[in-house]
Amino acid sequence: KTMAEVHPFPGVRYNQSLVKDLAGVICPPHDIATPQLQQELYHRSEYNFVRLEFGWKLPQDTATDNRYTRSAATLEQWLERGVLVVDEVPAIYLHDHYFNHKGKEFRRRGIIVRVRLEEWDKMVVRPHEGTLVESKSDRLSLLWALQANTSPILALYEAGGQQVSSLLAAQEKPQPIISISGGDERHNVWAITEPEVIDQLSTSLAPQPLYIADGHHRYESALTYRRERRTSFSSVSEDEAFNFVMMELVAFSDPGLIILPAHRLVRGVSRAALSELTTKLNSFFEIEELPLSKTDVWKQIDHLLAAGGINEVRLVLFGLAEGRLLLLRLRDFTAASQLMPYFHSELYKRLNVSVLDHVILEKLVGLSSGEELTLGYSHDGEDAVNKVVDQEYQLAFLLSPIRAEVVKAIADAGD
């Protein structure tokens, strides 16, 4: 059985005697930065990491001068000037991320490591979502230009007993090598360099698969990059850097691992389709109305959605009845599952998100019939409903968040 290979690496970090305000130079991964945020980050600091991770696209870009070549030139310049410095000793980096959610502070603990790339069929690294060609070619171009991983893939592991967490707790020294606080989040990073601790961590993590939570495109790009690099080498050592990828590993049981729901927003539905929707929904769902003006309506919605699960699919819809939310309860699972692609597992077909995507959006609203519909996403139910009230979208479908163990089960089923 192939095992997960977890290694330390010499990280590349900002030189804190030159770059004093680290909060001004961090940026989110490429697929989160809106053009507006991108611009804001550019102005925040001349050293903001957005210049490497997700540079500007310009109308006059050419094959030899584009966002990727500019990222590469910037990286080279920053290394030359000592803005970025390579750590002398390979390390496993312990990363604590503090953030606020619904008025409470959480801490998510991860370790940033170098992981040997394995093809999907080895089941050592397991995906749970399909990927888009466009995002992959973007990350692949960046890899070729920089020959560096700019942002870690987030992967989950099942903690081997409590061994990993107690090893990590012992590494939390008083003085982190990086400490950032800005807005309502904080980051602390320590470098674990003792060979015996690194060995213990690698050994504890080896026997179990790693589950990608975020970064499927980056992982696929890294696999493609490895294939392409291998063809240009006459004799390939297994230790070439392109055989590995940077990951941040978080335990499934970590109390700071919070998965938010991805509520769906829809616009572009024709009048005719809208007027028929209630009748169509009635043939699959029991529908109950909730007035939006009710005092504790959001508490009630959270409660109603959470009460569903694998045995009962529940969704909340806003936009069909003025001022009223509709609670949809799936009546007949068999009828719904017949509308989904046959190759999906039973577990997949029972998820509220699958019923929403395949039955409601594709079949009933007409997403698959070539209608010009626009989909949006929001992680906040009130925000989603307000976007419909403000007529940015016509319909909002609210979901309960998926649980981490369901993500794991879907990935284990190869779905």
MOUR-V359994 format. One line per field, one symbol per residue. phi: phi as a letter, one per 40 degrees, with the letter a starting at -180 (. if undefined). burial: I if it has 24 or more other ideal C-beta (glycine too) atoms within 12 Angstrom, else O. Layout:
phi->???
burial->???
This chain:
phi->.cbcbbbcaccbbcccccbcccccbcacddcbccdccdcccdccacbccdcccacccbdcdbcbbadcccdcccdccccccgcbbcdcbcabccbbbbabafgbcbbbbbbcbbbccbcdccgcbbcbacbbdcccccccccccccfaccacccbbbcdcfbdcccdcdccccdbccbabbagbbbbbbbbcbcdccccccccccdcbcbbccahdccccccccdcdccdccbcbbcccddccbacbbbbcdcccccbbccbcbbbbgccdccccccdcccdcbbcbbcbcccddbcccccdcccccciccacbabbbhcbdgbcbcbbccbcccccccbdccccdcdcccdccccccccccccchcccgccbbbbbacbdcccccccdcgcbcbbbbbccccdccdccccccgb
burial->OOOIIIIIIOIIIIOOOOIOOIIIIIIOIIIOIOOOOIOOIIOOIOIIIIIIIIIOOOOOOOOOOOIIOIIIOIIOOIOOOOIIOOIOOOIIIIIIIIOOOOOOOOIIIIIIIIIIIIOOOOOIIIIIIOIOOOIIOIIIIIIIIIIIIIIIIIIIIIIIOOIIIOIIOOIOOOOIIIOIOOOOOIIIIIIIIOOOIIOOIIOIIIOIIIIIIIIIIIIIIIIIIIOOOOOOOOOOOOOOIIIIIIIIIIIIOIOIIIIOIIIIIIIOIOOOIIOOIOOOIOOIIOIOOIOIOOOOIIOOIOOIIOOIOIOIIIIIIIIIOOOOIIIIIIOOIOOIIOIIOOOIOOIIIIIIIIIIIIIIIIIIIOIOOOOOIOIOIIOOIIIIIOIIOOOOIIIIIIIIIIOIOIIIIIIOOOI
